[in-house]
Amino acid sequence: MSRIDELIQELCPDGVEHRLLGEVGVFVRGNGMPKSDFSESGVGAIHYGQIYTYYGTWASETISYVPAAKAAKLAKVDPGDIIITNTSENLEDVGKAVAWLGSEQIVTGGHATIFKHKQEPKYIAYWLQSPEFQRQKRKLATGTKVIDVSAKSLAKVKLPIPPLAVQQEIVRVLDTFSKLEAELEAELEAELEARRKQYTFYRDQLLTFTERERERRIRWARMTEICLKTQTIRWPKVGDQEFAYIDLTSVDRQTHAIGETQAISASNAPSRAQQIVRTDDVLFGTTRPTLMRYCSIPERYDGQICSTGYCVLRPDREQVHPRWVFHLVSSSVFFRYVDENQKGAGYPAIADSAVMNWEVPIPPMDEQERIVGVLDKFEALVNDLNSGLPAEIKGRRQQYEHYRDRLLAFQEAR
């Protein structure tokens, strides 16, 4: 029997009380604080967007500050408070939380809610990562393009509130486990990064041809010559057929796999949802913030829709192997070409026409198949979540999440 089991047996043998968040504490809505308010020093501040991208379960220092005069008008976060995001572009991120464990009062802004309570802060923050919170959150979320879970809705979330001694022991165990998991994951990530650099070097070598090879076996053609014309969607005036929408955040920058997509129809389709994709199409994000987002379309997304922020390359199978185009777009040579042909200030972009004008090597089909076979194996080793180091990292994360979720689930007291 673990220390946690002993405490439960001693302090709440008949089960753990489950209560609404609105009964456990109070919610204070944030306001204002655009990033333009940030300063080099002043009062510590946590922007809601940083909770998605920077902070973990808890924080004791901030990476941003605002002047004292601006802080006076913002919502105050006291040590022990939880900051919870209210809006996101996807359901997974909305409701993400960070416990503030610093020694001084800080501030937060709009699209965030402060939860003030008398529980163990880390326990609440850990529980807000649990499957049970995700399940309840899905029922409370509103919106399609922007997902929202308001403070009023968060107050309706029901969670287990074991005695403080139990909460603190759970936090101690999870802190220890998460530290060990993070250290091991960091080692695996470092090894994976080294493998990716090795793969990048090897891939570029295989896609570079000597003058002799160019003369004897290699022909050169522009992308527009080896790619077919793609389709633009014509939304019907009636009908409610749903499509998966691959937007500019759907493609993972590291693994180049399609993750979360949005279900759309003619009634709620974003203006950028205009391109039909087919199996083996290659998508490439053409604007600066998304330039590293590219992917090959798997069969399950055949006939679905992507954003016009992607250039769609549809290989002509009579001339090229579909994965040949994918690997060319992955190469350092292509990204140098993109850098040289971007235009615009602020968010430089490369036009689809410029991408289609890129001249590429086209070896005989048997040579393409040989090189593609080699590169696909390398690609799986460094990016496939079902094999190699990525699978091991994924497994470690799943192991930690399983253990965390078991510790945060209790029999409800009657």
N, C-alpha and C positions, 0 to 999 in steps of 0.2 A: 504493500500500500504506500503510495507517495505521500509527501507532506500535504499536498493539496487535498487528497482524499481524506486524510486524517482531519484536516481543518473542516472540511465539509461535514464529515461524520460528527464532529464535535459541535460546530456552530450552526449548521442547518441540516440536520439529519432527515427532515421531512421535505427537502427540496429547496430550491432557490427562488426567491421572490422575483417576478418579472413585472417591470413597471414601464410606463411610457416615459420617453425622454422629457416631455413637457412636465411630468410630475417630479422628475429627478433633479431638474435644474431649470434655468431660464435662458432664453435665446435673445441675443442682441444683434440686430442687423447692422452690417457694415454699410458704409456710404462713401462715395467719392474715391479719391486717391488714384488717379491715373499715374502711370509710370513717369510722366513728365514732372510729377511732384518730388521725385526722389532727389536726394542731395548726398554729398560726400559724408556728412555727419548729421547728428541730431537725434531724433527719437527713432528707435528701432521700428521697422514696419515689415509686415508680411503681406505681399500682394497675392490675390487669389490664384493668379496664373503660376506663381512660384510653387504653390502647393502641388501642382501637377508635375512640374519639371525639376524641382530642386529638393524640397523638403521630404523627409521620410515620416516615420510615425510620430516623432517628437523633435523638438528643437530647443536649444538653450541660447542660441545666438542668431541674429538676423543678418542677411546679406545686403539689406537695403535700409535706408533711413529717410526721414522727411523732416523738414524744419519744424521747430517747436510750435510756431504759429499755425502751421497747417495741421500738426498732430492734435492741437487743441480742439479741432472741429471733427475729428475722426473717432470711430468707435474704439474703445479702450480694451486691451487684452491684458488681463492680470495673470501672474504666474499660476499655472494649473488649469487655465481656461483651454478649451478646444476650439480651433478655428476650422470651420467646415465650409467647403465650396458649395455654392448653390446652383451654378450653371456650368455647362460644358457642351462641347460639340458631340459628345457621345455619352452613353449611359454608364459606361465603366468608370469614367473619371468623376462624374458629378457626385457630390457627397464625400469626396476624399477629405481626410481630416489630418491635422497636425496638432499635437499637444504642445502648448508653450510652457517650457520648464525653465526659462531664464529667470533671473533674480529681479528684473525690473519690468515695469509696465511698458507694453508696446502698443501699436495701433494696427488696424487693418482697414480695408476699404470695401467698395461695392462688390457684389457677387460672392460675398462671404458672410457667414453668420458665426457669432461667438457663442459658445455654449458654456455657461457658468454653472458650476455644480460643486458638490462636496465629496465626490468619489475620487478614486485613484485615477489621475489624468491618463496615464498610459493604458490603463485597463480599458477606459472608454475608447481611446484612439485605436487600440488593437481590435476591440469588438467591432468598430466601424469598418474593419476590413473583412469581416466574417461573411460567409455565404448567407447567413440569416439576414444580415443587414442588406446585402445585395438583393435578396428576394423581396424584402419589404420596400426597398427603394424603387424597384421596378414598378410596383403598384402605385407609388406616390408621384412618380415622375410625369411631367407634362412637356409638350412641345415635340417638334420633329426636327427642325433644322438646328435649334438650340434646345438642349434638354435642361429642364429646371426642376429642382426639388427645393421648395421654399422653406423658410424657417417654420412656418405654420405646419407644413407637411412633416418636417423632421420631428416636430413635437409629438407626432402620432406614432413614431417608431417605438416598438416595444422591445426591451432588452432585459437580460438577466442582471440582477443587482445582488451579487453575493456579499457577505460581510467584507469589510475593508481588509481584514487579515487574509482572506482568500484572494481578493483582487491583487493585493501586493505580492503574494506568493506566485500567482500566475504571471504577473509582470516580471518578477525575478527570473522565472524559468524561461519565459519568452525572450527576455533581453539576452540571457546567456545563449540560448539556442540560435537566436537571430544573429548574434555576433559571430558565433562559430560558422554559421551558414554563410554569412557575408565574407568572412576571411577565405573560406574555401572557394566561394564563387569568384572572389577577386583573383585567386590563383588561376582558376580555370579560364576566366575572362582574359587574363594576361597571355596565357598560352594560346587561347583562341585568336587573339589579336595578332600574335606572331604568326600563326598559321595563315591568317587572312593576308598578311603582308607577303608571305611566301607564295600563296596562291595568286595574288595580284601580279607578282613578278613573273611567275611561271606562265600565267594566262597571257600576259603581254608578249612574252617571248614566243609563244605558240601562234600568236596572231600577227607577228612581224615576219616578213618574208625577205630573203636576200634578193639581190639584183638578179642572180641566176634563176632563182625560183620564179621571180616575176616574169622573166623573159620566157621561160619554158612552160610553166603550168598555170600561172595566175593571170586572170583577167581582172580588170578594174571596172567598177560600175558605180553610179550614184544610187543612193537609197531609193530614189524615185523610180529607178529602172528595175529594181528587184523586189519592190513592194507593191501590193495591189491597192486600189482605191478603197477607202473605208467608208462606212455608212454614217449618215447623220439621222438621228431619230426624228420621226414625224409623229408627235403625240396626237392621238385621236381626240376629238372633241368630247367623245363619250367613252365610257368603259373604265374599269377600275383594276386592270391588270397591273400587278406589282412587279417591279424589277429590283435587282440588287444594284445599288449605285456606288461605284468605286470613286470616292472623292480624293482630294489631294492629301488626306491624312490616312487613307486606307492602307497604303503600301508601306511596309516597314523598311526603314533606311538601311538596316544591317542585313536582314535576311532576304529582302526583296520579295517577301511573301505578302499576299493580300490578307489583311486582318479583318477588322470590323467594317461592314458596309451598311448603308442605310437603305431601308425598304422605301421605294418611291413609286408613285403612279402619276398619271397625267394631272391629278388634282394638287399634288404637293411637290412636284419635281422642281429642283433648283434650276435657275436659268442656265447653269453650266452643264446640266445633265443632257447632253445632246449626241453622244457618240455610242453606237452599238459596237461591242467588242466580240471577237470570235476566238475560239481555242487557238493558242500559240501566238496570238497577237502580242506585240511587245509595246508596253506603255512606258513613256519617258516624260517626267515632269519638266516642263520647259521654263518655269520661272525660278529665280534664284532661291527662294526658301525651300523649294521642293526638288531641286535639281538632282539630288541623290536618290530620289524615289523613282525606281524603275522596276518593272516586273514582266514576267511572261504570263499570259492568261491561261489558267488551267481549265480543263473541260467543264467543270461545274459552273463556270461563269460565262459559258458560251451564250451569246444572245443578250447579255446584260448590258448595263450602261456605265460609261465612265465620264469623268469631267473633261471639258474642253481644255483644262489646264494640262492635260497630257497630249503629247503627240502620239498617235497610234500608228505603229509600223506593222503591216500585215504581210509577212513574207510570201513571195511567190514560190510555192513549193517545187515548181519545175526548174527553178534556178538555184534556190538556196534551201538548206535545212533550216527550219524555224529557229532552232536553238543557236544557229550560226549568227543570226541577227541579234539575239539576246546577248551573246557573249561579246559581239562587237560593241554593243551599246554599253557593256560593262567595262570596257577597256579604258586604260589611261589615255590612249590616243584620242578616243572620242571625247573625253572630258577636256582635253587640251583644245580640241576643235570647238567645243562649246564655249570655253573661256574666250577664245579668239573671236567668236561670232555673236556674243551677247550684245544687246543694245538696251538703252534705257538707264535712268538714274534711280536710285533708291532700291528698286527690285529689278535688276537686269534680267532680261529674258532672251531666249533664242527662239526665233520664229520657226514654226513647223516647216516652212519652205526651206529654211537654212539646214535643218536636220535632214530633210529629204535630198538636199543637194550634196551631202557628205559623200565623198568617194571612198569606196571600201574594196578590199581584196575579195575575189571570188575564186577560190581553188576548185578543182573538180569535186564532184559530190562525194566520192569515196574518201577524199582527203578531209572534206568538211565533217563527214560522219566520224572519222577517226579522231579529229581534234575535239569535236563536240563531246564524244564519249569520254575523253580524258578530262575535259573541263567540267562536265556534269558531275563526275566523281569527286573532283576537288570542291565543287560548289556544295555538294551534299555534306562533305566533311566539315565545312566551315559555316554553313548556313541552315542545313536541314535540321529542324527541331526533333526529328525522329531518329537521328543517328549521330555518331561522333560526339565531339565536345558540346555542341549545342544541346544535344539530348541529355548529356550528363548535367549541364547547368539547369536545364528545364526540370530534370528529375529532382535536383536538390531543392529547387524552389517549391515544387509540388510537395516534397516531403515536409518542408518547413510549414507550408500552408495547411497541410493535413493535420500536423501536430498542433499548430496554433488553433485551428478550427475545433479540434476535439477539446482543447482546454477551455474554450469559450462557450461550449454548449452544456447546459445544465437541465436537469429535471426540474420542471416548474412546481413550486410549492402549491398545494391545494388549500 
